[in-house]
Amino acid sequence: METKRKKRFIAGAVCPACSRQDTMMLYLEHGVEKVTCIECGDTQVRPTDEVTQATREAEQVIGVFRP
């Protein structure tokens, strides 16, 4: 059984992919906040607070070791 998503449009928002205004809708899918353009289908995902807190911002990667 599919649950109905509550969609909210973001007034004045411009799609980064197609540059159309007022086509971005915000909704929750499996507890994750997503924004999708209804014109081109471009989707952006907002990470949860748990993921943001786990990210180590002060760390810098010098190189990647590949054996």
N, C-alpha and C positions, 0 to 999 in steps of 0.2 A: 504494500500500500504506500503510495507516494504522498508525502506531506506537502501541503501548499506553502510556498515561500512567500513571506511578506516582503514586498519590494517597495523601496523608497527612492524617488528620483532626487538627485542632487542639483538644485537650482544653480545655474551659472557655471557648472563644471564643464570643462573642455576635455575631450578624449585625447590622450597623448598620442594615440595611433592614427586617428583619422581627422583630428582637429575639429570635430563637430561639437557644438555647444548644446547643453541640456539633453544629452542622450545617455548620461551615466546613471545607472541604478545600483543601489546598495542593498545587499541582502545577506542573511546568515545561512550557511550551508554546513551542516555537521558541526556547529559551534564556531565556525571560522567566518570572519567578516570578508565579503568579496564585493568588488565593484566591477560591473560589466557595462560596456557600451552596447546599446541596443541596435546601433547602426552597423558596426563592424565586428562586434563580438569580442573585442579585446577585454581581457579579464585581469584584474590586479587583486592580489591577496594581501590582507593585512595580518602580520604575524601576531600571535597571542602574546600576552604579557609574559608567560612562562618562557617562550622562545626568545623574546627580547632580553629578558634577564639573564638567560644562559649565554648570550652572545658576549664574548670578551672584547670590548671595544678598545682597551688600552694595548692589546697585543698587536704586534706587527710581524708579518710573515716575511722572513728574509729569503727563503727559498724552499723548494719542495724536493725532498729526497726520493728518488725513484731507483730502486735496486735493479 
